[in-house]
Amino acid sequence: MTGNLIRNAETILEIIQLACERRELMILVTPYLRFESSFLKVDGGEIHAAATMGREDAMYGLRSAGLRIRFPHSVSFLEAPSELKGFGMFDGRRTLRLAVPEVLQEEDHRGSYRVDHVGRVPVTFSTPKYDLATGTLVDISTTGARIFSPRDFSEGELRPGEDMAVTIQLTDLIRINTNVKLRHVHGRTIGVEFHPQLDDHLLSPLSRWVFGKREADLDRMARRGVETAPPAEAGKTVATRPLGLLLVSGDSVLGTSLQDLLGGLQPLWRVPPTMAALKDALQQKPALVLYHVPNLSLDERRRLKPMVETLQGRVPFLLLGTAMEGGALLELGNELKATVSIVFHPGRATFFQRLVQGVLRRSYEGGESPMAPKELEVP
């Protein structure tokens, strides 16, 4: 995302307050995960956002130095770094308390994102000579659209720069009936700019709709290459990056559970927590090591440290706790520079699967957001 930086604290607060009044859509993004939420209220230096995930998922998924928020605003989209401050309540709903950003990055208006998978959307428009014509929508953004007409236009019938009017029934709830300026004509396809800018009662739902489509596209691109693939495709992956998930654990039951959960992503194998077994396994160049921490006793920590030092700088590793308090594991993970630390239990299997996908994507495919930090961050 490129564009202007907004640093004025009053302007930022006005934008956030407007988003709260509209209950605007918000996307929470970390280097590994994304969650959909919405603005609820601003209170001092904090934003209350809808808690659309469980408390533990929020703690493990959002307590990251790479946390960012994205949301639509007028004809553009905004993105900013933030921080999970804790949890709260508003109007009877559980909330996430997020730091109000000190800076917002605004997407360049000239590069407004265009949605080109719009389905069959009918369009009615008038030519500059007030002749009515019909067509279908090719693509649309917050600032304009392209329209395909089934008929040819005579020479001089449409001239760039002239004023027209269009009606676009985009969805059941979004009907755009406005004046436009003709920007270009290529055969039967014309490009128009909403001129003047759409009124707020049209622009706000359109911006939210376009933003949602863009986020869905970003999510699909981010997941590409780390989702379940047929064996033939998996074979191609071996040549381009490390393959396989290594579980370091003496718990065979846990190994079976993770095999069932993650085996569709990449092959998973288990070795006992001994230095010799770990060094032998690293010769196979796994893509990610899941290091099982069964407890946080002093003896376990002493055994863990030299084992983890063997991994540092060689391969991303995840501390996987069982039957323990999450905050203490997070502290240990920070100390050992783990890529991610999480307490696993079967009820959070889907979240854990998404987290592993995110770590693989971040480690080997450059991450989801062009504004995300380049190094691995420790939640």
Secondary structure as UniProt FT lines:
FT   STRAND          5..6
FT   HELIX           9..21
FT   TURN            22..23
FT   STRAND          25..29
FT   STRAND          34..43
FT   TURN            44..45
FT   STRAND          46..50
FT   HELIX           55..62
FT   TURN            65..66
FT   STRAND          68..73
FT   TURN            74..75
FT   STRAND          76..81
FT   STRAND          84..90
FT   TURN            91..92
FT   STRAND          93..99
FT   STRAND          104..106
FT   HELIX           109..111
FT   STRAND          122..126
FT   TURN            128..129
FT   STRAND          132..140
FT   STRAND          144..148
FT   TURN            155..157
FT   TURN            160..161
FT   STRAND          163..169
FT   STRAND          175..186
FT   TURN            187..188
FT   STRAND          189..194
FT   HELIX           200..223
FT   TURN            224..226
FT   HELIX           231..238
FT   TURN            239..240
FT   STRAND          245..248
FT   HELIX           252..262
FT   TURN            263..265
FT   STRAND          268..271
FT   HELIX           275..282
FT   TURN            283..284
FT   STRAND          288..293
FT   HELIX           298..311
FT   TURN            312..314
FT   STRAND          317..321
FT   HELIX           326..336
FT   STRAND          340..343
FT   HELIX           346..348
FT   HELIX           349..365
FT   TURN            370..371
//
